[in-house]
Amino acid sequence: MTFSREGTDLTNDEIWERAVTLACRPYQEIIFLDSTEDEPVFMALIPELSGCMTHGDTVEEARELIREVKAEFIYFLLEDGLPVPEPRLLGSYTCVDMSDFLALENETAPVSSWQFAG
C-alpha cells in the first residue's frame, strides 16, 4: 500500500515514516452501509483508533480511504506525543446488527461485517 501526503499538513518526514510503518499493522476495519442519509454511503472505521473513520460510495472506496486516513490519524497521534493503540485481533469477521442505533428512526438496519486491513 502506498500512502500519500499530497494536499495535507503532514510535514514532518520522520513522523510520517513512523506513521506509515505503524499503519501497516493488522488493524481491523469495520465497513458498513449507512442508509440513514438521502444517499447511502459505506462507512469505514478502525475500532482501535477511536475517531478514525471515513466513508465512500463503494466498499472498495471506503477501504482505500480508511487506509489513507489511518496513516494520517496515526501521524497526528505521534505528532501530539500520544500513544498509538496496538491492533487487536478478534476474528476474521463479526456480523453487527445496527438496529439498536437506528431504532429511534424506525429504519431497517443493515448488517455489516468486520474485515481485516491487509
N, CA, C and O atoms as a DFTB+ gen file, in Angstrom:
472 C
 N C O
     1  1       0.851      -1.188       0.000
     2  2       0.000       0.000       0.000
     3  2       0.884       1.234       0.000
     4  3       1.825       1.330       0.788
     5  1       0.588       2.161      -0.867
     6  2       1.312       3.416      -0.943
     7  2       0.477       4.486      -0.259
     8  3      -0.722       4.610      -0.509
     9  1       1.122       5.253       0.603
    10  2       0.443       6.331       1.307
    11  2       0.917       7.660       0.727
    12  3       2.088       7.803       0.374
    13  1       0.027       8.614       0.629
    14  2       0.360       9.918       0.062
    15  2       0.056      11.022       1.065
    16  3      -0.930      10.970       1.800
    17  1       0.938      12.029       1.074
    18  2       0.710      13.199       1.923
    19  2       0.244      14.389       1.110
    20  3       0.074      15.481       1.653
    21  1       0.038      14.202      -0.157
    22  2      -0.334      15.290      -1.043
    23  2      -1.601      15.977      -0.547
    24  3      -2.598      15.321      -0.245
    25  1      -1.551      17.300      -0.468
    26  2      -2.709      18.072      -0.046
    27  2      -2.973      18.044       1.449
    28  3      -4.077      18.373       1.881
    29  1      -1.981      17.656       2.253
    30  2      -2.165      17.592       3.704
    31  2      -1.165      18.493       4.414
    32  3      -0.289      19.082       3.781
    33  1      -1.301      18.597       5.729
    34  2      -0.377      19.368       6.561
    35  2       0.634      18.461       7.252
    36  3       1.166      18.819       8.303
    37  1       0.902      17.299       6.680
    38  2       1.802      16.320       7.286
    39  2       3.220      16.626       6.820
    40  3       3.666      16.113       5.793
    41  1       3.922      17.457       7.573
    42  2       5.202      17.983       7.096
    43  2       6.430      17.340       7.713
    44  3       7.525      17.500       7.173
    45  1       6.300      16.625       8.813
    46  2       7.452      16.029       9.478
    47  2       7.728      14.647       8.875
    48  3       6.981      13.696       9.106
    49  1       8.821      14.553       8.094
    50  2       9.135      13.302       7.392
    51  2       9.365      12.130       8.346
    52  3       8.923      11.015       8.071
    53  1      10.045      12.371       9.453
    54  2      10.346      11.301      10.404
    55  2       9.057      10.737      11.014
    56  3       8.883       9.522      11.109
    57  1       8.166      11.629      11.422
    58  2       6.896      11.184      11.991
    59  2       6.058      10.481      10.928
    60  3       5.406       9.478      11.221
    61  1       6.068      10.993       9.699
    62  2       5.289      10.377       8.632
    63  2       5.754       8.949       8.374
    64  3       4.928       8.046       8.241
    65  1       7.066       8.733       8.301
    66  2       7.589       7.382       8.053
    67  2       7.179       6.427       9.170
    68  3       6.813       5.283       8.902
    69  1       7.237       6.883      10.405
    70  2       6.812       6.046      11.530
    71  2       5.313       5.767      11.459
    72  3       4.877       4.646      11.722
    73  1       4.527       6.779      11.107
    74  2       3.075       6.601      11.000
    75  2       2.737       5.576       9.920
    76  3       1.861       4.735      10.118
    77  1       3.416       5.638       8.794
    78  2       3.164       4.680       7.711
    79  2       3.508       3.269       8.164
    80  3       2.772       2.325       7.877
    81  1       4.616       3.124       8.867
    82  2       5.018       1.812       9.377
    83  2       3.964       1.270      10.341
    84  3       3.567       0.109      10.239
    85  1       3.517       2.095      11.260
    86  2       2.509       1.663      12.233
    87  2       1.160       1.390      11.562
    88  3       0.429       0.496      11.989
    89  1       0.830       2.141      10.531
    90  2      -0.445       1.950       9.835
    91  2      -0.499       0.628       9.079
    92  3      -1.585       0.157       8.740
    93  1       0.635       0.033       8.816
    94  2       0.673      -1.253       8.100
    95  2       0.396      -2.435       9.031
    96  3       0.296      -3.572       8.569
    97  1       0.272      -2.182      10.325
    98  2      -0.070      -3.261      11.251
    99  2      -1.503      -3.717      11.006
   100  3      -2.291      -2.978      10.416
   101  1      -1.856      -4.932      11.454
   102  2      -3.171      -5.504      11.112
   103  2      -4.341      -4.976      11.948
   104  3      -4.953      -5.715      12.720
   105  1      -4.634      -3.700      11.782
   106  2      -5.820      -3.138      12.433
   107  2      -7.065      -3.678      11.742
   108  3      -7.050      -3.959      10.544
   109  1      -8.136      -3.821      12.503
   110  2      -9.400      -4.228      11.911
   111  2     -10.077      -3.035      11.269
   112  3      -9.971      -1.905      11.746
   113  1     -10.766      -3.304      10.189
   114  2     -11.588      -2.299       9.534
   115  2     -13.039      -2.752       9.652
   116  3     -13.364      -3.905       9.368
   117  1     -13.892      -1.852      10.066
   118  2     -15.326      -2.123      10.054
   119  2     -15.898      -1.284       8.919
   120  3     -15.709      -0.069       8.864
   121  1     -16.595      -1.951       8.025
   122  2     -17.227      -1.265       6.905
   123  2     -18.697      -1.656       6.898
   124  3     -19.036      -2.839       6.929
   125  1     -19.563      -0.656       6.859
   126  2     -20.990      -0.946       6.845
   127  2     -21.729       0.101       6.020
   128  3     -21.272       1.232       5.855
   129  1     -22.864      -0.303       5.518
   130  2     -23.700       0.596       4.728
   131  2     -24.498       1.484       5.665
   132  3     -25.225       0.990       6.526
   133  1     -24.365       2.778       5.503
   134  2     -25.137       3.746       6.276
   135  2     -26.214       4.304       5.352
   136  3     -25.931       5.093       4.450
   137  1     -27.424       3.891       5.587
   138  2     -28.529       4.343       4.735
   139  2     -29.421       5.347       5.455
   140  3     -30.585       5.516       5.094
   141  1     -28.880       6.010       6.469
   142  2     -29.675       6.976       7.220
   143  2     -29.756       8.321       6.508
   144  3     -30.604       9.143       6.854
   145  1     -28.903       8.563       5.530
   146  2     -28.913       9.813       4.763
   147  2     -29.682       9.603       3.464
   148  3     -30.069       8.480       3.141
   149  1     -29.899      10.676       2.725
   150  2     -30.603      10.584       1.444
   151  2     -29.868       9.661       0.470
   152  3     -30.494       8.874      -0.241
   153  1     -28.544       9.763       0.443
   154  2     -27.738       8.912      -0.425
   155  2     -26.891       8.004       0.452
   156  3     -25.967       8.479       1.113
   157  1     -27.184       6.711       0.474
   158  2     -26.417       5.781       1.311
   159  2     -24.922       5.793       0.965
   160  3     -24.539       5.956      -0.193
   161  1     -24.096       5.617       1.991
   162  2     -22.647       5.535       1.810
   163  2     -22.126       4.371       2.650
   164  3     -22.790       3.906       3.577
   165  1     -20.946       3.922       2.311
   166  2     -20.285       2.893       3.092
   167  2     -19.358       3.577       4.082
   168  3     -18.407       4.256       3.695
   169  1     -19.646       3.392       5.364
   170  2     -18.825       3.952       6.434
   171  2     -17.692       2.977       6.731
   172  3     -17.875       1.761       6.673
   173  1     -16.530       3.516       7.047
   174  2     -15.381       2.695       7.416
   175  2     -14.750       3.292       8.664
   176  3     -14.576       4.506       8.772
   177  1     -14.413       2.417       9.603
   178  2     -13.766       2.879      10.829
   179  2     -12.828       1.803      11.351
   180  3     -12.916       0.634      10.975
   181  1     -11.934       2.228      12.224
   182  2     -10.986       1.327      12.869
   183  2     -11.233       1.428      14.361
   184  3     -10.932       2.459      14.963
   185  1     -11.783       0.367      14.983
   186  2     -12.189       0.470      16.383
   187  2     -11.047       0.759      17.349
   188  3     -11.263       1.407      18.373
   189  1      -9.848       0.297      17.049
   190  2      -8.722       0.547      17.954
   191  2      -8.287       2.007      17.943
   192  3      -7.670       2.475      18.900
   193  1      -8.601       2.725      16.876
   194  2      -8.216       4.128      16.731
   195  2      -9.483       4.977      16.825
   196  3     -10.042       5.395      15.811
   197  1      -9.920       5.222      18.040
   198  2     -11.170       5.919      18.291
   199  2     -11.234       7.251      17.545
   200  3     -10.394       8.129      17.746
   201  1     -12.234       7.387      16.688
   202  2     -12.405       8.604      15.911
   203  2     -11.846       8.511      14.499
   204  3     -12.041       9.428      13.702
   205  1     -11.161       7.430      14.176
   206  2     -10.590       7.239      12.839
   207  2     -11.664       6.629      11.949
   208  3     -11.949       5.435      12.033
   209  1     -12.261       7.465      11.088
   210  2     -13.337       6.987      10.233
   211  2     -13.415       7.814       8.964
   212  3     -12.886       8.922       8.884
   213  1     -14.084       7.248       7.978
   214  2     -14.311       7.921       6.704
   215  2     -15.480       7.240       6.025
   216  3     -16.119       6.370       6.618
   217  1     -15.769       7.621       4.791
   218  2     -16.838       6.970       4.040
   219  2     -16.518       7.006       2.554
   220  3     -15.699       7.801       2.092
   221  1     -17.188       6.124       1.817
   222  2     -17.034       6.085       0.372
   223  2     -18.327       5.640      -0.273
   224  3     -19.237       5.148       0.394
   225  1     -18.396       5.820      -1.580
   226  2     -19.594       5.418      -2.325
   227  2     -19.674       3.913      -2.524
   228  3     -20.757       3.373      -2.750
   229  1     -18.523       3.224      -2.442
   230  2     -18.473       1.774      -2.596
   231  2     -17.645       1.193      -1.457
   232  3     -16.935       1.925      -0.768
   233  1     -17.732      -0.109      -1.258
   234  2     -16.913      -0.767      -0.240
   235  2     -15.439      -0.554      -0.565
   236  3     -14.640      -0.251       0.321
   237  1     -15.083      -0.711      -1.831
   238  2     -13.685      -0.564      -2.232
   239  2     -13.169       0.837      -1.945
   240  3     -12.050       0.996      -1.458
   241  1     -13.972       1.856      -2.242
   242  2     -13.555       3.231      -1.977
   243  2     -13.407       3.469      -0.477
   244  3     -12.456       4.116      -0.038
   245  1     -14.345       2.947       0.307
   246  2     -14.262       3.110       1.766
   247  2     -13.005       2.436       2.315
   248  3     -12.344       2.997       3.189
   249  1     -12.664       1.245       1.820
   250  2     -11.452       0.543       2.283
   251  2     -10.189       1.318       1.916
   252  3      -9.266       1.432       2.723
   253  1     -10.153       1.849       0.696
   254  2      -8.990       2.626       0.270
   255  2      -8.831       3.886       1.117
   256  3      -7.728       4.221       1.549
   257  1      -9.936       4.572       1.345
   258  2      -9.885       5.812       2.116
   259  2      -9.534       5.573       3.575
   260  3      -8.785       6.359       4.155
   261  1     -10.055       4.504       4.190
   262  2      -9.752       4.280       5.609
   263  2      -8.273       3.985       5.788
   264  3      -7.697       4.344       6.815
   265  1      -7.652       3.346       4.825
   266  2      -6.215       3.068       4.927
   267  2      -5.400       4.351       4.854
   268  3      -4.391       4.480       5.547
   269  1      -5.820       5.295       4.029
   270  2      -5.138       6.588       3.970
   271  2      -5.371       7.380       5.256
   272  3      -4.442       7.949       5.829
   273  1      -6.625       7.404       5.695
   274  2      -6.977       8.142       6.904
   275  2      -6.259       7.554       8.122
   276  3      -5.856       8.289       9.023
   277  1      -6.102       6.234       8.144
   278  2      -5.423       5.570       9.259
   279  2      -3.994       6.107       9.422
   280  3      -3.575       6.412      10.538
   281  1      -3.252       6.222       8.330
   282  2      -1.881       6.738       8.403
   283  2      -1.869       8.183       8.891
   284  3      -1.033       8.553       9.715
   285  1      -2.791       8.997       8.388
   286  2      -2.870      10.390       8.823
   287  2      -3.255      10.486      10.298
   288  3      -2.699      11.301      11.035
   289  1      -4.201       9.660      10.728
   290  2      -4.641       9.648      12.120
   291  2      -3.469       9.308      13.044
   292  3      -3.256       9.968      14.061
   293  1      -2.718       8.274      12.678
   294  2      -1.559       7.864      13.478
   295  2      -0.501       8.966      13.479
   296  3       0.139       9.203      14.503
   297  1      -0.312       9.632      12.360
   298  2       0.637      10.748      12.279
   299  2       0.315      11.789      13.351
   300  3       1.205      12.229      14.079
   301  1      -0.948      12.179      13.446
   302  2      -1.313      13.215      14.413
   303  2      -1.211      12.724      15.855
   304  3      -0.898      13.514      16.746
   305  1      -1.465      11.445      16.105
   306  2      -1.215      10.903      17.451
   307  2       0.263      11.047      17.804
   308  3       0.605      11.522      18.887
   309  1       1.136      10.635      16.886
   310  2       2.579      10.721      17.131
   311  2       3.027      12.169      17.288
   312  3       3.818      12.484      18.177
   313  1       2.530      13.036      16.439
   314  2       2.903      14.449      16.483
   315  2       2.528      15.079      17.829
   316  3       3.246      15.936      18.345
   317  1       1.397      14.642      18.386
   318  2       0.932      15.168      19.675
   319  2       1.516      14.417      20.871
   320  3       1.179      14.713      22.017
   321  1       2.395      13.440      20.601
   322  2       3.010      12.683      21.679
   323  2       2.081      11.699      22.357
   324  3       2.322      11.299      23.496
   325  1       1.021      11.305      21.671
   326  2       0.044      10.369      22.238
   327  2       0.385       8.942      21.840
   328  3       1.000       8.724      20.796
   329  1      -0.001       7.971      22.651
   330  2       0.285       6.573      22.304
   331  2      -0.570       6.118      21.123
   332  3      -1.697       6.575      20.937
   333  1      -0.011       5.214      20.337
   334  2      -0.736       4.609      19.224
   335  2      -1.200       3.235      19.690
   336  3      -0.371       2.369      19.971
   337  1      -2.516       3.019      19.776
   338  2      -3.024       1.726      20.247
   339  2      -2.555       0.566      19.370
   340  3      -2.381       0.702      18.159
   341  1      -2.358      -0.568      20.018
   342  2      -1.990      -1.794      19.304
   343  2      -3.209      -2.356      18.594
   344  3      -4.335      -2.185      19.061
   345  1      -2.992      -3.027      17.464
   346  2      -4.119      -3.739      16.835
   347  2      -4.559      -4.884      17.729
   348  3      -3.748      -5.456      18.458
   349  1      -5.824      -5.216      17.678
   350  2      -6.301      -6.382      18.409
   351  2      -7.043      -7.270      17.421
   352  3      -7.865      -6.799      16.636
   353  1      -6.747      -8.521      17.472
   354  2      -7.337      -9.456      16.530
   355  2      -8.494     -10.176      17.209
   356  3      -8.295     -10.910      18.178
   357  1      -9.696      -9.965      16.701
   358  2     -10.883     -10.549      17.314
   359  2     -11.447     -11.728      16.530
   360  3     -12.270     -12.475      17.058
   361  1     -11.030     -11.905      15.308
   362  2     -11.553     -12.961      14.448
   363  2     -11.634     -12.449      13.032
   364  3     -11.439     -11.259      12.784
   365  1     -11.919     -13.328      12.108
   366  2     -11.926     -12.917      10.716
   367  2     -13.067     -11.950      10.396
   368  3     -12.904     -11.034       9.589
   369  1     -14.221     -12.157      11.032
   370  2     -15.308     -11.199      10.868
   371  2     -16.353     -11.408      11.947
   372  3     -16.429     -12.473      12.560
   373  1     -17.145     -10.393      12.168
   374  2     -18.260     -10.463      13.098
   375  2     -19.413      -9.696      12.481
   376  3     -19.233      -8.567      12.025
   377  1     -20.578     -10.286      12.462
   378  2     -21.760      -9.580      11.952
   379  2     -22.265      -8.641      13.035
   380  3     -22.281      -8.989      14.216
   381  1     -22.667      -7.473      12.630
   382  2     -23.146      -6.468      13.564
   383  2     -24.552      -6.063      13.156
   384  3     -24.789      -5.721      11.998
   385  1     -25.477      -6.100      14.089
   386  2     -26.843      -5.653      13.835
   387  2     -26.923      -4.185      14.243
   388  3     -26.741      -3.856      15.415
   389  1     -27.190      -3.316      13.297
   390  2     -27.199      -1.878      13.557
   391  2     -28.562      -1.382      14.033
   392  3     -28.754      -0.174      14.166
   393  1     -29.523      -2.289      14.296
   394  2     -30.881      -1.855      14.637
   395  2     -30.935      -1.026      15.912
   396  3     -31.769      -0.128      16.026
   397  1     -30.064      -1.310      16.867
   398  2     -30.068      -0.523      18.097
   399  2     -29.766       0.946      17.826
   400  3     -30.290       1.832      18.500
   401  1     -28.911       1.194      16.828
   402  2     -28.530       2.566      16.517
   403  2     -29.594       3.294      15.711
   404  3     -29.641       4.524      15.706
   405  1     -30.447       2.539      15.031
   406  2     -31.436       3.150      14.161
   407  2     -32.847       3.061      14.720
   408  3     -33.781       3.549      14.085
   409  1     -33.031       2.460      15.880
   410  2     -34.359       2.219      16.440
   411  2     -35.169       3.504      16.590
   412  3     -36.384       3.506      16.396
   413  1     -34.497       4.584      16.932
   414  2     -35.220       5.839      17.131
   415  2     -35.800       6.374      15.837
   416  3     -36.778       7.122      15.851
   417  1     -35.200       5.993      14.721
   418  2     -35.673       6.495      13.435
   419  2     -36.556       5.486      12.714
   420  3     -37.006       5.750      11.599
   421  1     -36.816       4.303      13.348
   422  2     -37.655       3.261      12.772
   423  2     -37.217       2.851      11.375
   424  3     -38.043       2.688      10.477
   425  1     -35.911       2.686      11.197
   426  2     -35.384       2.270       9.907
   427  2     -34.909       0.837       9.994
   428  3     -34.582       0.346      11.074
   429  1     -34.872       0.176       8.868
   430  2     -34.341      -1.174       8.793
   431  2     -32.832      -1.098       8.927
   432  3     -32.190      -0.259       8.294
   433  1     -32.273      -1.952       9.733
   434  2     -30.832      -1.908       9.979
   435  2     -30.068      -2.753       8.976
   436  3     -30.448      -3.890       8.698
   437  1     -28.983      -2.196       8.427
   438  2     -28.116      -3.009       7.573
   439  2     -27.244      -3.916       8.420
   440  3     -26.989      -3.619       9.588
   441  1     -26.791      -5.000       7.857
   442  2     -25.848      -5.887       8.541
   443  2     -24.467      -5.576       8.014
   444  3     -24.287      -5.423       6.806
   445  1     -23.508      -5.480       8.876
   446  2     -22.142      -5.180       8.450
   447  2     -21.214      -6.277       8.919
   448  3     -21.584      -7.111       9.744
   449  1     -20.017      -6.269       8.392
   450  2     -19.039      -7.254       8.819
   451  2     -17.709      -6.564       9.086
   452  3     -17.375      -5.558       8.460
   453  1     -16.965      -7.119      10.018
   454  2     -15.633      -6.609      10.301
   455  2     -14.705      -7.269       9.305
   456  3     -14.813      -8.466       9.039
   457  1     -13.801      -6.495       8.759
   458  2     -12.857      -7.022       7.800
   459  2     -11.465      -6.600       8.217
   460  3     -11.257      -5.480       8.683
   461  1     -10.515      -7.500       8.049
   462  2      -9.144      -7.159       8.371
   463  2      -8.561      -6.240       7.328
   464  3      -8.811      -6.403       6.134
   465  1      -7.776      -5.263       7.780
   466  2      -6.970      -4.474       6.844
   467  2      -5.848      -5.384       6.377
   468  3      -5.404      -6.260       7.119
   469  1      -5.408      -5.189       5.205
   470  2      -4.285      -6.015       4.765
   471  2      -4.186      -6.170       3.313
   472  3      -3.280      -6.844       2.824
